[in-house]
Amino acid sequence: MLLQIKGNVDFVITIDSSAWIFDDRKIHIEDLINEDEEINFDDSVEWNRQIIEGETLPPTLKSEKKYRNKKEELLNGTFLMALDPFLEYAEPKSVTYEITHKDGKTALAYKDRYDHYAQFSKDGQRLYEDGMVDLLVIKDGEIVERYEYVTSFDFV
């Protein structure tokens, strides 16, 4: 099943979220969410590295681990897609759009589209077998709102 951006728009956009895993615009959830990892004495790898090699600024061990194996990242990662380009491609004629999700319908402001992300995978697997997504509102590195099982985007 495919998602559509429709309603009061110049162009109806059909989204196939199953193809997003191959899209270079996908975002790893860890890149958007603030999850500060503190280095402590139990983390001897980073501690020993700083002693032997000297401290690197900015610290790179976390990103080295994350991108060491691209295939492993795709097989185990949780990915999001920014919705703003898709919403803009539709060329909406209204300032709000309504999403249909598991718990009903919710109106969202088009001006806030840069904070709206579609989560399409979790731990390397599709979120839903039929290709539906969860819409996440992310501000300042935190998930402010999550709408599960989104089935449509309608500009009203």
C-alpha positions, -999 to +999 in steps of 0.1 A: +000+000+000+013+035-008+009+068+010-004+098-007-001+136-001-034+149-015-062+174-010-058+211-017-025+207-037-013+212-072+002+178-074-008+146-057+024+129-045+025+091-040+051+078-015+065+043-015+083+041+018+098+007+010+121+024-015+135+049+011+161+024+024+179+030-009+174+068-008+205+088+002+183+113+020+173+089+048+185+098+082+196+075+110+176+083+141+207+086+162+217+116+140+186+135+151+180+124+186+203+137+214+217+106+232+248+118+249+272+090+258+293+098+287+328+084+288+335+068+321+362+046+335+342+015+326+346+025+289+382+015+287+384+017+249+380+055+247+399+061+279+429+040+266+427+057+233+429+091+248+460+081+268+478+064+239+468+086+209+459+118+227+424+133+227+408+139+194+385+169+190+358+164+183+357+128+196+354+104+167+351+069+183+313+070+183+311+078+146+339+053+138+318+026+154+286+038+137+300+038+102+325+010+104+302-013+085+276+003+062+259-030+055+255-037+092+241-002+096+214-009+070+206-043+084+203-031+120+195+007+118+164+027+125+158+053+098+137+084+092+129+105+061+123+142+063+089+150+051+094+186+041+106+180+005+076+157-002+051+182+012+067+210-008+067+190-040+029+188-037+027+226-038+000+229-012-026+257-013-034+257+024-015+262+056-025+230+074-025+193+066-043+165+083-028+131+089-048+100+094-032+076+119-040+048+142-058+070+168-077+092+143-069+124+125-046+153+136-041+187+119-005+199+116+008+233+105+026+233+071+050+259+085+063+233+110+071+208+082+108+209+089+103+192+122+082+163+107+099+130+099+085+097+088+100+067+105+099+038+081+122+012+097+132+000+131+162-023+138+167-030+101+130-040+095+101-022+079+080-006+105+047-020+091+043-048+065+020-027+044+045+002+041+028+027+065+050+050+086+050+067+120+052+105+119+076+120+144+078+156+154+114+163+164+125+196+180+159+203+195+170+167+194+139+153+211+108+135+199+080+158+209+052+138+193+047+105+177+017+095+155+017+058+148+006+041+116+000+071+094-021+062+063-026+096+046-016+133+044-045+156+033-042+193+028-074+209+039 
